[in-house]
């Protein structure tokens, strides 16, 4: 009889301490979980997926590391199976994700889950498989006898046996039915094999591109010299200065070295334009990753990157985690854009900052491009962390923009448009130019007002008003999505109601009435819901079929319309008096970016900004000194007020069913904090919009002059917060380096 001691020794020797798998699971716990390796499968490497028992469920996790366990051997469960022959996350990727989990103080399992497509998290194969239709022995004999004697489709298919489904579909559109017939007769079989990266020299360029300006040449030469080592560059160029051409030249050099490039853009709307540019320039496979893809499309793009088949990976925020073997370059276009920061949901990270860390760890250059760099980026230039390259002039040497303010106190607007703006639009249309009218407010009107009692249509679940959507005859909340019919009478007194203020839908109506013979296109989330709709609208503008474009934030950057000669900015005052210390920076960036859509061709561009505060310092500095002058003054103000980038911030935000519960948790959190002289807490306070989607929101800020001091405090404080009784009665999250103060 074998003793218990002998059995325990036998099991321990079969699975030594260094064989215990530390598995990261997609659960909100700040730890990995120990498992014994699955039986009979050999060694399991870090980065491979395993299926494990977890409570009453089975889950798929990633082997994060291996090592001894603090648990007794008999308490360890065994992993059920290994899903991959090779790791789906390489060592460099695991290190980056571990760094991100530590820096953002987020559970490692949820961080790793962010880096993988949903299909992989559910167990799909990491490598795509090609299905080939191959002849069987019986099939070869049949064909030697001249079979099949009848059936033209089957006889034609026989000539292409061995091809993949993709090839067959291109050659024989109706190949599937004859293939099934041959399968039933046993004359062909389906062979599956893993798709391999092509060995063809796919780095060659299709075209040389335009001749570089002197400034572009200086930038390309400097960037080229840094290939092969870590070098953070800021490519600051006015809109239309040719930043994309610089990217393309550098990417071409990286591809010629046999390496690959990762390109990040802030919004899905920019990807079609860049895809076209890349496809025109390079005969290199491209993988595109963004949130509008289906799960299947995302898996296919990830596989193309993972296998190395894709030489260029282009994507939005989450593409920073994409597998890119032999990475040679990272480009971050429009690096200032807030879309690079995930500030809702679970894992809250900055793709821009992680891209810089990834480039540093990979030893490759990273290029941060923008016409309006973030103040943090400019501060990094001032402190010599980043190098600056400048493109001060437009590539086509067009004349400088004429920018002017329209004082609404002297020119009262009618239906949102002042007389000087109407006259300017008419003049540019007569001169065969195109016009962009920018208003960052969709819908017909932001308010529905009763003419009798003064009632204003409220959102019952938010501290906000419902927006009028006249074409749909609906009232909608742009914060929680609440939706109601548009009433004809006041529900309180029965008097008539009217829309107050302007949204893009109302401005479209105004322009259609003022210029009835001029085609108008509107771009906002109400009319553009699919990629095809966006592409169609862009084509109408580019071809000249539409002469006036009305849009929200999605038209402010990346788009090139050579015949756009006038830009009108409506409601520029929206961000002048916000309580958020970043509001002025965002407003300045928006104005400069949208102004940059004008005058990109041979004709001189004009920009008109409607405002009731023409003497405001922000507007005056933008007109007098441009973004550079504004940024210089804004950085000085930030330093004086001790705001980022001169201090480090984190925010604990929560929401609860009552305002008291939201504040109580944060008050308890503050009470257990062990503060040091280098760390201070601000708050708690209700959010600027305290009630959203039926819940009450509040926040507590943590500020420090030193990054290390902030993170040391968070390391000791967060475990205490998780143990607070009130933590179970609220939803709360930590946001490190927040870009919005709610």
N, C-alpha and C positions, 0 to 999 in steps of 0.2 A: 504494500500500500504506500502511495506517495504521500509524504507529509505536506502540510500546508506551507511549512517553511521552505521545503524543496521546490514546491510549485511556485512560490513567490520569487525564489532565486532564479528559477528557470525563466519565468516571464521577464524578470529584470534583465537577465543576460540576453534575452532575445530582443529586447528593446532598450538599449542603453540610454542613459540620460540625454545624450546629445541627439538621440533619434526622436525625442518628443517634438511634435509639430506645434508651433505657435500659430494658430489659425485666426485670421481677421474675418469676422462675420459682420454682415450688414445689420447691426443692432446698435442702439444708442448707449453703449457702454464703453468707457474709456479703457479698453483692455483687449488683449487677445485671449484665446481659449486653447487649453492644452489637450492634445489628442495623440494617441499612439498611431503610428503609420498603418495604413491598410495592409492586410496580409497578402503576401504573394505577388507584390507589384514592384519590388525593388525599392530603391531610394526615391524619396519624394523631395523635389528641390523647392527652394524658395521661389515664390512667384507662380507656382502651379496651383490649379484649382482642385479642391477636394470636396467630396460630399460627406457631411458629418451629421451625427445625431445631435439635436439641440432641443432639450426638453422633450416634448411629444412630437416634435417636427424633425424633418431633415432639411438641412440648409447647405448651400454651396458657399464656400469661403476660399480665401487665398492664404496659402502658407506664407506667413510674414517672416518667420525665422524658425530656427531650431535650437533647442537647448534643454537644460534641466528643468524639471517641474517642481513647484513647491507642494504639489499634491502627492499623496501616497500613490504608489503605482496601481494598487487595486481600485482606486477611485477614478482612474483615467479611462475614458471611453476610447474606442478605436475608430479612426476614420473609416468610412464605408468603402470609398473608392477614390481613385485619382482620375481626374477627368482629362488631363492633358499629358501628352508625351513630352512636351517642352513647356517651360514657363510662359504664361501669357503676359507677365510683367517682368521685364528684365531687372537686374540688380540696380541699375541707375534709376529706373522708374520707381522701384520700391523705396529707394532712399529718398527720392523727391517727395513721394507720398507720405513717408514717415516724417520728413521735415515739415510738410504742410500740416499734418495732424498735430505736431508739437507746437508749431508757430500759432496756428489758429485755435489750438486747444479744443480739438474736435475728435470724437471717437475714430480710431484708425480704420475700423471696418466700414464706416459710412464714407470716409475719405476715399478708400480704395474702391468702393462701389461707384462713386462718382466718376472714376476713371474708366469704367467698363460699360459697354453697351448693355442694355437690359437683357438682350438675348443671351449674352455670355453669362450674366448673373443667374440666368435660368437654366444654364447647362448646354447651350449651343456650342458646336465645335468652333475652335479658334481659327481653324483654317478651312477655307472653302474647298469643296470637293467637286472635281470635274467628272461628269458622267459621260462616258464614251460608249457608243454602240459598236461592239466588235463582233466579228463573225465567229460562230461556233464551228466545231469540226463538221457537224451535220450541214451547216450552212455552206461551208466551203465545198463539200461534196455536191450539194444541190446546185450551186452556181457553176461548178464544172460540168454538170449535166445540162446547163442552160436554163435552170430554174431562176426566178419564177417566170413561167412562160406567159402568164397573163398578169395584167396589173401594171400599167406604165409607172405609177407612183412607186410601187415596190421595186421595180427594176431600176428606177432612177435613184432610189435610196441606196440600193446595193452598191452603186458606184462611189458613194461617200461614206461607206461603213468605216468606223474608226474616228469619225469627227465628233466634236462636242455638240451639245444642244445649241449653243450660240451659233456655231458655224452652220449647222443644219438649218436653223431658222433663217439665216441670211440667204442660204442657197435654195432651200425648198420650204417655202412658207407653210405648206400643209403636210409636213413630214411625220407628224405624230401618229396619225391613224395607220399608215403603212408600216411604221416602226412597230406598233402594237401587233399588227398582223404577223410580221416576221418573228416577233418574240413568241407569239402563241405557237408558231410552227417549230420553234426551237432553233431557228437558223441564225439568230443574233442573240447576244447577251449584253447586259449593262455592266460596264466596268467602272468602278469609282476609284479616283485617285486624288491625292491632295494637290491643289493648284500650286505651282511653283512660280517664284518671281522670274520674269523674263530675263534672259541673259543678253538680249539685244541691246546695243548701245543706244539707250533712249534719252541720252542727255543732249543730243544735238539740237541746235536751235533752228526753227523754221525761218526766222527772219532776224535781221540785225537790229532793227529798231531805228528810231530817228537819231539824227546827229545830236550829241550831247551839248548842252550849254557849258560855258566855262565852269560855273558853279557845280553843275552835275558831274563834270569830269573830275573836279577836285574831290567831291564826295565819293565817287566810285573808286578813285585811286586810294583814298584813305581807308575805305571799307575793305577793299581787296587786300590791302596789306595786312589786315587783321584776321584774315581767314586762317583757321587752324589754331586760334587761341581765343580765350575769353576777352571780349572787349565790348562794353556797353556804349552804344552810340545813340545820340538823339539827332534825328534828321528833321530839323525845323525848316519848313518851307512854306511860303505863302501858297494859298490855294491856286492850283494850276501851274505850280513851279516844276512839276515833273518828278515828284517823289516816287511814284509807281515805276517810272522808267529806271530810276536808280535801283529799286528793289529787283527789277527784272534782270538788270545787268549783273548784279551780285549773285542772284540765284543761278543764272547761267554759269557763272564761274564755279559755284559750288557743285552743280550737276556735272560739270566737266571733270571735277576731281573724283567723281564716283560717289559723292555724298548726296544727302537729301536736305530739303528745306521745309521748315514749319512756318506757316504764315497765319497770323491771327488777325481777324477783323471784328469790329464790335457788333455788327448787325447782319442779319440774313440778307437784307436788301442790298448789301455791297457785294455779296458773293457772285451773283451772275455776271456782273461787269468784270470782276477780277478773273473769273473762270475763263471768260472770252479772251481777255488779254493774255493769260497764261497759255491757252490753247493755240492762239495765233502765234505766240513766240516759241513755244517748246513742243517738241514731239515726245513729251514725257507724260506718263500716266499721272493722273491727279486724283487724290482722295479728298472729298468735301464732307465736312462734319458740322452740322448745326441742328438746332432744336426742331426745325420743321420737317426733318426726315422721319420716315416711318422706322419702326424698330428693325425691320429687315434691311432698309437702306442704310441705316446707321451701322448695322453689323457688317454689311458688305464693304462700306467705306473703311471701317476699323480693320477688317481683314486685309484690305489692300495696303493699308499702312503697316500693319503687323508683319506681313510677309515680305515687305520691302518692294512689292510690285509698284506701289505709288512712289514716285520720286519727289512729289510735292504734296504736302498735306495742308489744306486750306480750311479754316474753320473759325467758328466763334468761340466764346469763352471756354467751354469744356474741352476744346481741341488742344488746350495746353497740356493735357494728359495723354494725348494720342501717342501710340508707339511709333517711333521714327528711328529705325536702325540707321547707323552711320549718319547721325544728325550732323549737319555742317553749318546751319544758319537758322536763326529765329528772327522773324520780322513781326512787329506789332504795329499795325496801321491804325491811325487815329488813336494813339495810345492814351490820350486824355479822356476818352469816352467812358462814361459811368457804366456802360453795359459790360465792361470787363470785370466789374465787381458783382459777385453774387451776394446780394444783401437781403434775400428772403429765403425761406425754407430752412434746410438743415445746414449743410456745410457752406459757410460764408467765406469765400476766398476771393483774392484778386488775381485774375489770370495774367494781368500785366506783370505784377510783382513775382508770381511764380515762374513766368517765362524767363525773367532775368535770373532767378535762382537756377532754373534748369540750364540755361546757357552757361552759367558759371560752372556748374558741376560737369557739364559736357565739354567745357573748354572750347566754346564756339562763340562767334560774335552775335550780338543781339542788337537789332536796330529798332528804335522807338520813333515812329514817324508821326508828325502832326504839324498843322499850321498854328495850333494853339496848345502848346504843351501844358500838361498839368503843373500846378505850382510846385508839387513835390518833385517832379522831374526837373524843373528849372533849379530848384534848390540842390538837387544832386549834381547838376552841372556846376553850380557855384562852389560846392564843396569838393569838386574834382573827383566825384565818384563816376560821373559820366562824361563823355566827350561830346562836344557839340559840332554839328555840321550844318551849314546854313544854305538855303536856296532862296535868296531874297527877291528874285524876280520870276515872273511867269515865263514858262518855256517859250511861248510864242511872242514874247516881247510886246504884249498888248499894252495900251496906255493905262496908267494908274486909275483905279476906281474913283469916281466922284461920289462921296458919301455926305449926306446932309440929313439934318433932323427936321422933322415937320412938327411945329409947335401946335398941339391940338387946342391950346387955349386961344390961339389966334385963328385957327382953322377948324372949326367944329366939324366933326365927322358926320356924314350922313350914311346910315346903314353900314358903319364901320370904316368908311373910306373918306378921307378929307379931300377937298377940292384940288390941292396941289398933287396929290397922289393920282386922282382920276385923270388930271391933265397929263401927267407924266406917262401913265399907262397908254393913253390915246396917242401921245407923241411917239413912243417906242413901237407901238403897233403899226403906225403909219410908216415908220422907217424900217418896217419888216423885221423888227426884233421880236424876241419872246420875253414874256414877263413871268416872274415868280412872285407870288404873294404868300408870305410865310405867317402862319398863325398857329401857335402851339396849343390849340384848343379845338378838339373835334366836336361834332354835333352841330345843331342849328343855333342854340343859344344856351348859355350856362345857367339860366334862371327862368322859371315860369312864375309870373307875378300876377296877383289879383288886382284889378284896377279899382276894386271897391274897398276891401278890408285890408289890403296889403299882404295877404297870405303869400308865402313863397313855398313852392313844392319842395318838401324836405325828403331826404332819405331816412327811413325809419331805423336803419341799421348803422348809419354813420353820422358823424357830425359834418354833414355835407348836404349840398343842394342837388336835386336831380337835374340832369341835363336834358334839354329838349332835343329830340331827334324827330324833326318834322316829317321827313319823307317816310319814316317807318311809323309815324304817329305814336311814338313811345316816349316815356320819360325813363332815363337810365342813369344809374349811379356809376361813375367811372372809377370808383374805389372798390366797391364790393360786387358790382354787377347786377344790383337790384333793377327790376324792370317792371313798368306799369303802363297802362294805356294813357295816352295824352288827353286830358279832360278838356272839354270846351267851355266849362263853367267852373267857378271856384267851388270846391266841395264844402267850404264853410259858409259862404254867404250867397252863392249862386250868381255873382257878378261875372262879367267876362274876364278871361285871363289873357295875358300876352307874354310872348318871349322877350327877355331883356338881355342885351349883350349879343356878342357875335361868336360863332364858331365857324369852322371851315365850311360847313354846309350852307350857312347863311351868307357867307362871303361869296360862295359859288353862285348863289341866287342873285346877289347884288351885281356881280360882274356879268352874269348872263343877261341881266336887264340893261346894264349900261353899255355893253358891247355885244348886241344880239347876233352879229354876224361872225363872231370870233369863237372858234372852238376852245373849250375849257376842259382841263383835266384836273381832278381832285385826287390827292394822295393822302389818305389817312387810314387808320385801321378799320374804319367802317366800310370802306369801299375796296380795300386791298387786303384780302384774307389769304390768298394763295400766291405762290411764286409766279404762276402764269399771269395773274392779274397785274402784278408789279411789273413784270417784263413787258406786257402789252402797253401799259401806261408809259413806260420809259421809251418804248419804240415810237409811240405817237408823238412824244415831245421831241425825240431825236430827229425824227423824219420831218418835223415841221407841221404835221397834220393837226397838232394842237398848238395854240399860240400862247395860252395863259395856263400856268400851273399853279394850283393852290395846294399847300401841303403843311404838314406838321413836322415834327422832329426828323422824320424819316427822309426828308428832302435836303437836310442841311449839309450833308457831307458825301464825298465819294463820287457823286454823279457829275458827269461832264456834258454840258449842253453848250456847244460853241456859239449858238445864236441867241443865248440868254443875255439880254442887255440891261434889263431892269430887275432889281430885287426890291420888294417892299416888305418891311418888317412891321407887322401890326402888333399892338399891345406889348411893346418892348418894356413897359413899366412893370410887368408881372413879377420880375425877380429883383426889383430895386430895393424892396423894403422887407425882405424875408428875414426871419429869425435865424435861419441856417447860415453859418459863417461861410459856407461854400457857395451860396446862392449867387453872389456877384461874379465869382469865377465862372460858374456855369452859364450865366447870362452873357458875359463877355465872349466866351467861347462860341456860344450859339450865334450871336450876332456876327462875329467874324466868319464863322463857317458858312452861314447862310449867305452873307454878303459875297463870299467867294464863288458863288454860283454865277455871278454876273461878270460879263466882260472877259470870258475865257477864250473867245475867238479873236478875230481881227478888229471887231468894233469895241469901242470904249464902253465900259459898264458903269451903271449908275445905281446907287443904293439910297433909298429913302426910309427913314426910321420914324414912325409916328410915336410921339411921346407927349405927355403932359408935364414932364419934368426935364426940359432941355438943359437946365443948369445943373443937373445932377453930376457929381464928380466922375462917376463911372463913364457916363456917356461922353462927357467932355474929354476925358483922357483917351478914350478909344478913338475919337475923331482927331485929336491933336497928335497923339503918339502911337496909335495902333495898339495891338495886343502887347507888344513888348513894354510900352510905357505903363499900360494898365498892370501888367504882371509885376513890374518893379515896385509900383506903389502898393499893390496888394500884398506882396511878400513883406514889405516893411510893416504894414498893418498887422499881418499875422505874427511877426516877430514881437511887436509891441504888445499884442494881446495874448501872447503865449499859446497860439493855436498851431496845429500841424501846418507845415512840416517841422516846426520848431519844438513841438512836444509830440508825445505818442498818446494815442487814444484807444480805448476799447469801450464798448457799451454793452451792458446787460439789458435786454429788452424783454418785456413779458406782456402777456395779455390774459385777461380773466373775465369772468361773467359779470363782475361788478368793479367799479373804479377803486373801491376800498381794497379789494383783494389784490388788484394789480399793484397798488402802492405798498400794501402790507408786506408782500414778499420781498420787494426791493428794500424796504426799510429793515427787515430782518437780515437781509444780505449785507446791508451796510453795518449793522450792529455787530456782526461776527468778523468784520474785516480787521486785520492787524496791520494798520497803516505804518508806513515808514515816512521819513521826511521827504523822500523823493516821489511819493505816490499820494494823490488826493482823489477823493470821490466828490462828484458833483450831482446832487439830486438825492433821492429820486423825484422825478416830476412827471406829470401826465404828458403824453405825446402831444404835439401840436394839434393833431386831429385825434383826440383821445378815444373816440368811439369809431371803430371801423369793423364792418361785417358783423355787427352784433356783439363785439367784444371790446373791452376797454384796455387801452395800451398805455404803458409807462416805460420809462427808461432811467437807468443809472449810469453815469459816465465815470470812467476810470482814466485819470490823466497822470502822465509822468514825463519828466524831462529826459529820462533815459529808457531806451528800449529794454535793456536787460532788467532794470528794476520793475518795469511793468509786467514782464513775463514771469519773473520770480514771484511777484505778488499773486498773479493769476494762478500759478501752479499750486500755491498753498491755499488760496481762497476758494477755488471752484469745488474741490471735494467737500468743503463745508457747506456750500450752497446746495449741493445735491442731497445732503442729509437734512436740510431744513424741512420741517413738516409742511410749511407753506409751498414748498417746491412742487408738491404733488397736486396742488389746487390751481396751478397756473401753467401756462405754456411759456417757457422762457428759453432764450438763446443768447450766446455770447457772439459779439461781432468785433473782431480785432481790426483796427484801422478802418473804422466806418467812414463811408463817404457821404452818408446822409444822416442828419440828426432829426429824427421824426418828432 
